[in-house]
Amino acid sequence: MTDGAAVGRASRQPLVAGIAAALAVLTLVAVAVVWLMSDRSEGTAGTGTPKDTSAEAGFARDMSIHHQQAVEMSFIVRDRTSDEEVRRLAFDIASTQATQAGMLQGWLDMWGLDKTSDDPPMTWMKNASTDHMEGMDGMDHGSMEGMDGGSTYTPHDGSLMPGMATNTQLDALRKAKGKAAEVLYLKLMTAHHKGGIGMAKGAVELVKDPTEKHLAETMVQGQQSEIQLMADMLTARGASF
């Protein structure tokens, strides 16, 4: 390793640590905002508190896990390319999804519910409309099977829910560099967003809590916009999803 490379790596370490600290603060702020803004008469406290098997609880648990992988992929690509456009997108996605995950975890705490469940992922979507999963089965992230009017996903190689990258794909991202890393990240994140949008649309349909429903709507809008941005970025790099 050259002295220049060592210095470059050392200079990035405080940056990564600073970003992680900032995301932690954002998460704490998000939980506090949720606590203050939640309407306790609409299913967040007392007799209206969501039950362990509710769509509210299921969405909060599953989307938290889904978001955590998006944050992980974003941190990986920031160390695999010097392209400012991709690094800026990765930072925005990591910041947004870490904050949203914090909000979802905060709701589970307020409702007195565990952050994990013995039920398979996406069990809460069994009564959702099938069109929320439209297009997901075309992604190379596993198989979809019909389930009582909704859809379920067959977890494999670390991919627990639609759109989630496999362990093999994450390893490939860690090894890629430069343009190859950028293209792989944009493709994986596009698939990740498509899977997340399907889940969020299911929450919009099934969740009764108005604050959580609004967050799901925000996720759909934000990720649809980012999918278009990533399509343009892939085109600029001579690739497509």
N, C-alpha and C positions, 0 to 999 in steps of 0.2 A: 504493500500500500504506500502510495506517495504521501509526502507531508501535506500536500494540497488536499488530497482526498480525506486524510485524517481530520484536517481542520474543518473541511466541509461537513463531515459527519458530526463532528463535535458541535458545530454551530447550529445544526438542526435539532440536536437534543433539547436545548432550552426551548426552542420553538414548539416542539411536540409537547413538552411538559407544560408549556404555557397554554397551548390549545386545550389540553386535557383538563387543566385547572379551570379554564374559562367555561368549558362545557359543563363541568361539575357545578359551577356557580349558576349557570343558566338553568340547569335542572332543578336546583333548589328554589330558584325564583319561580319557576314554572309551577312547582308543587304548591308554593305559597299562593300564587295567583288562583290556581284551581280551588284551593280551600276557601278563598274569599269570594270567588265568583259563583261557585256551585249553588244551585237552587236545591236546598235540602228537602223541599216539598215534592221534588220530581225524581225520587229514586236514588238519592245519595245519602240518606240518613233515615233513622227511625224505621217505621213500618215500610217505607218505600225503598229501603236499601236493597240493591241488586243481590240476588242469591248467587251461590257459588257456580251454579250451572247456567246462569243468565248470559245473554248475548253481550251485555255490558262487561261482565267479568272475562268472558272468553276472548272478546276483541282486545281488551286491555292486555291480557297475558300474551296472546299470540302476536299482536302488532309490536309489543315491546321487544320480543325476540327477533321479529322480522327487521325492525329498525336497528337493533344492535349489530346485525350483520352489515347493514348499509354503512354504519359508522366504521366498522372494522375495514371494509373494502376501501373506504375513502381515506383512511389513514395509511393503508398499504400503498395506494397509488401515489400519494403525496411524496413517498420516499423512492418511487420508481421512475419519476419523470420530473423534469425542470420546467415543463410547459405551464406557464402561469394561468392560462385559461382552464386547463383541466384541474390544476391545484386549487384554483378559486372555486370551481364547481364542487370539488370534493369537500372543501371546507364548508361551503354553504349547506351541502347535504348532511354532513356530519353534525353541524351545529343545529340544524332544524330537527333532524330525527332524534338526536340525543335529548333535545328539549321536549319533544313530543313523547318520547319514551318515559321521560321523567314525570310528565303529566299523567300518563296512563298508570304508572306505578304508584303515583300519589293517590289516584282514585282508589286503587286496590287497598292501600293503607287506610284510607278514610272509611271504606266499606267494611273493614275488618276481615278481608279475604286474603287467602294465600296468593303469593305471586306465581305459583305453579299449580298444575292440576294433573291428576292421573288420567284424565281424558285425553284421547289423541288430539293433536292440533286441529283446529277448525271444526271441532264437533259442534260448536255453537252456531255454525253456518248451515246446519242440516235443513233448516226451514227457509233458507234464502232462495231467491230466484236463481235459476241456473244461468241466466245471462250474465251474472256477475263474473262468471268464470270463463266467459267467451274469449277464445284466443289463447288461453293459458296452456291448453293441451298441446299447442303447437310449439311450445318452448321446450328446449332440451334440458328440462330440469325434473323429469319424472313423469308419472302417469296420473290421470284424473279418472275417477270412477263415480258414477251416479250414486247419490245417497239421499233418499227421501225428499226429492225436490230440490236438493242443493248439490254440492259437490264435495268430495274429499280428495286428499292428496296422499300419495304413497311416499313417505319419507325414504330417502336413500342417500348414502354417502354424505351425511351431514346436512342435506337439504331437507328441512322439516316442513316447509310450506311453499306454495306456488311462488316461483320467481327467485327463491333463495338459491344461491350458488352452492355447488357441491364442494366438498373438501378438495377434490382434485382440481377444480377450477380456481379455488383460492390459492392453492399451491402454485398453479400456473401464473397467477397474477403476481405472486411474490417473486417469481423468477424472471418475469418479463421486465423489460426496461425500455424507456423512451417511448417512441411511437407505438410499439407493440403493446406496452403496458396501458397506454392511453386508450387504444382501440378496444382491448380486452375489458378494461374497466367500464367503458361506455356501453359495451354490449351487455355485460353482466348487470350493470345498474339499470339499463333499460328493461331487461327481463325482470329484475327485482322490483322496479316501479310498477310494471304491469301486474305482477302478482299482488303487490300491495294495494293497488287501485281496486282490484277485484274484491279483496277483503274489506277495504274501506267502504265500498259500495254496499257490501253485505251489511256492514254496521249501520250505514245510513238507513237501510230498510228495516233492520231488526231492533236496533237500540232505541230505548225509550227515553233515556236520560238526555235532556236537550243539550247540555254542555258537551258530552261525549259525542253526540250525533254531529254537533257543529264541528268538532275537531276532525271527525271522519270526513266531513264535506270539505274541509280545508285541505286534508291530505289528498283527496281526489283531484282538486283543482291544482294544487301545487305540483304534484307529481306528473300530471298530464302536461303541464307547461314545461317541466324539466325533460320529459320524454322528447318533446319537439326540439328543445335546445340540443339534446344529446344526438338526435338524428342529424341536425345540421353540423354538429361537431364531427360526427362520423363521416359525413359526406366530404367535409373539408380535409379529412385524412384518407380519402379514397376508399372508404369502407361503408358498410351499411349493416343494419341489424338483421 
